[in-house]
Amino acid sequence: MERKLRSERLCYNIANRSRLAKPVFIHCNIDETLTPTSCCKIVTETPKYILCNKLIPYPYYTLKNAAENFNTCSTEQSGHTQSRKAVRMKRHHKKMVEAYRNFESIFQNVQLELQNSVACGDAVEEVVLLIGATSRSPREVYRIVIPPVSCVESDQKQSENRIRLNLLRCVVLSEDLTDMLDRSIGLTNMYVMLKKRRGTSSHWFVPDDSYGLPLRGRQAVIFLGEQVGRRVDTDAVCKEVAKPRTPDTSKTVEAETNLDGQRGPLLELIDGLHINPRGTQWFQSRVCLKGFRLVCL
């Protein structure tokens, strides 16, 4: 009897772990016209917030200061014998510098891709952050859907600041996203991928023909601006929302229809995401960001 109860409890736990989590949708209604520069700043600010919550125990600007002062600290300590504590601190300092340099390298190339996509007409449709041991088995997925970007640059710094503040406000005030960010997943990595038109070239991102976004794990989709009706491949998250998985979750989408016959916001969102008939392809960054723990001395 005890063995039977144990096996039933094990099957129940496996079923709960294998159940797909409902994705989090965040709409950032940006009234300003997005330029390549402002779009790059938005795409860079969001990973900074996620990076400091998931991978590293420091704010982003602490990493920046550590990288800028790294050569000075190394020069001061090279003239005398270092203690064990100093060696551990130096090793930890190197991890901070490596994380900062990898982050800057990745998103400087993301910025180049966004600028080149406007010039060449090969738009970057999504920037995806994958949190996990590998890019094919992430624990969490953050998708940033890029709207059409204006080719005309603007010199108005105030409009760019308003766009960034609006984005951060939407991200911070989302209870579902905050709950997702607060969940601890242990020491892991972050991979960055771009979705572009198939056949395009990239100098720093490696194309992967066989890659598809995994359906497991917690997922968040961040929409920038009023681009719900733009071309978007609903190849992962949005299809899984509309597809019933179990008898208990089959009423998830049906419940979005009110008693008056009106369709709920989730169904309107899914209907507005038109499947892009063109072939798209995923491009993965050449390096990943490795998380580390706070050193205890």
N, C-alpha and C positions, 0 to 999 in steps of 0.2 A: 504493500500500500504506500509506504513511504517512497519507494522507488518510482511508483507511478506518479505521485504528486510532484516529485523532483523533475521528472521528464516533462510533465505538463507545464511546470513553471519555466523550464528551459525553453520549450517551444513558444511560450507566451513572450518571453524576453526577446527571442530571436525575431518574432513577428513584429514587435514594437520597434526594434532597431532597424528592420528592413523597410518599415513604412516610410513613405516619402513625406517629408515635411512640406507644409504649405509655404510657397515663396513669399517674400516680402516685396511689395511694390511701392516705390517712392517716386512721386511726381514733383519735380522742381520747376514750377511755372516761371520761366525767365522771360520777362517782357523785352529785355534788351536784345539787340541783334548780336549773335555770337560771331566773333571773328576768330581766325586761327590762333591768335595770341591769347585771347580770353578763354577760348575753349581748352587750350593747353593748360592754362592755370587752373581751371576747374578740374580737369582730369588729374592734375598733379596733387591738388589739395585733398581730394578724397582719399587716395592711398596713404597720404601722410597720417590722416586721422585713423584709418584702419590699421596701418603698420604699428602705430604706437599703442594700440589696444590689444593687438594679437601677437606680435612677434618680439618686440623689444620692451624693456622696462623703463625707457626714457622718452621724454618728448623729442620731437624731431630736431628742434633747435639745440638741444643738448648734444645730439650726434654731430650737428654741424660745428659747434664750438670745439668738440673733441677732435674732429678732423682738422680744423684750422690750427689747433695748438699741439698737434701730435708731434711735429718735428721739433718744436721748442722743448717739449718734455723729454724727448729722446735724447737731445743734446745735453740737457742738464744732468741726466742720470748716467750718461756714458762715461763720465770721468771717475766714478767710484764704483766699488763693488755693490751690487744690488742685493738687498735682502730677499727672502722668500716672498714677503708681502709685496715688495716692489715688483717682483717678477710676475706675480699673479695680476697685479693691477695693470702692468704693461700689456700682458696678454689680453686682458679684458678690454683695454683701451684699443688694441688693434682690432678686436671684433667690432667695436663701435665705429671705428674708421672704415672698416671694410663694408659694414652695413650702409653707412652714409654714401660711400663712393658707388656702391652697386645701385643704390636707389637713384642717385643723380644720373648715373650712366643709363639706366633703363628709361627713365622718364624724359631725359634729354632726347633720346632716340624716339620715344613716343611723340614728343613735340615735333621732331623732324618728319615723322610719318604723317602727322596731321597736317602740317604745312605743305608737304609734297602732295598729299591727297587732294588738297584744294587746287594746287597748281596743275596737277596732271588729270584731275577728274576721277581718280580712283579713291572714292571716299572710304574712310575708316568708319565702319558701322558700329563697332563695339570695342571697348577696352574691358578686359575681364581679368579680375584678380582671383587667383586660386590659392586657397590656404590649405596646405596639407603636405604630406610626405612627398607625393608626386603630383604631376599635373593631371594624371588620369584617375587619381583616387583622392580628390580633395575633400576635406571636412566641411569647408565653406566656400561658396562661390559668390563673388560680387560682380555683377554685370553693369557697366556704365554704357547706356545707349546714347550714341553721339547723334545730335540733330544735324540737319544741313547747315553748313557754315558759310558765312558771307566771305566773298573774296576780297572785300574792301576792308582794310585795316582802319581802326579808329584810334585816335589819340586821346580819347576821353578816359582818363584813369578812374574817374568816379563811377562810370558805368561798369567797368571791370570789377571794382570793389563791391558794387551792389550785387553783381552776379555771384561773386564768391560768397558774400554774406548770406544771400538768399539760399545758395546751395547748402552751406554749413548749417543754416537754420533748419532747413528741411531734414537734413541728416540727423541733427542732434535732437529735434523734437519728435522724431519717429520712435514710438515706444517699441515697436517690433524690431527695428534695427538696433536700438539700444540694447534690448534684451539679447539679440544675436551677438553683438559685440562684447557684452559682458560675460558670455559663457566662455569658460576656460577650455582650451583644447590642447594644452601642453606645448612643449617645444616643437616647432615645426617650421615649414618654409612657405614662401609666397612666390608664385609664378605669375607672370604677366603675359597675356595673349591678346592679339588683335584679330578682328574679323575684317577681311578685305575681299575684294572681288578676285575670283580665281584667275590665275594667270599673271597677276601683278607681281612685281619684284620688290624685295626689301633687302637692304644692305645689312641690317642688324638683327632682324627677326627671321627665324627659320620657318619655312612653310611646313605644315604637317597635313598631308592629304587624308590620312585615316583618322584624324582627331575629330571627336565630337564632345560637346559639353556633357559631363556625367550628370545623371539624374538623381544620384544619391546626395545626401548631405543637405545642410541648410543653404538656401540661396536667397539673394537679394538682387532686385533689378532696379536701377536708378535711371529714370528718364529725365533728360535735360530739355527743358522747354516744352513747347506745344507740338511735339513731333509724334503723337500717338498714331497718326495716319500715315507716317512715312514708311518706307520699305524696311521691314525688319524680318529676319528669319526667325520664326518661332519654332526652332528646332529642338529646344530643350525644355525650358521651364514652363513656358506658356502652354505648350501642348499637354504637359503633365497636369496642369491645373484643370484643363477641360476634360481630361480622360479619367473616368472613375476607376479606382484601384480596388476597393473592397466594398462590400455592401454597406458598411458603416459610413464610408466617405463618398458614396455615390450621390448623396444629396447635397454635396458641397456646392456644385454649380447650379443645381436646380433651385436651391434655396435663394439664389440671387434674383429670382423672379418674384416680384411682389404679388400681393393678392389682387391688385388692380391690373395685373398684366404687364406692368412696367419692368424693364430689365434692370438688374442691379449694376453697380459700377464695375464689378469684375467682368461680367459678360460683355459690357460695352468696351472694356479695355481689350479683351481677347478678340472681339470682332474688329476693332480698329487696327490691330496689328496684322497688316496684310503680309502674307507669305511672299517673300521675294523669289520670283521665278529664276533669277540669275543664280549661277553657281557661286558660292562663296567659299572661302578657305580660311583656316586658322593659321596664324603665325605666332610662334612662341619666342620669347626673349632668350638670348644666348646664356644669360646668367639668371640665377634666382636669388632671392633675398633669404638669408638664413637667420632664424631667430636665435636668441641667446638669453640666458637668465642673468639676474642681478648677482654680482659676485659678493660673497660674504667673507669678510676678513676677521 
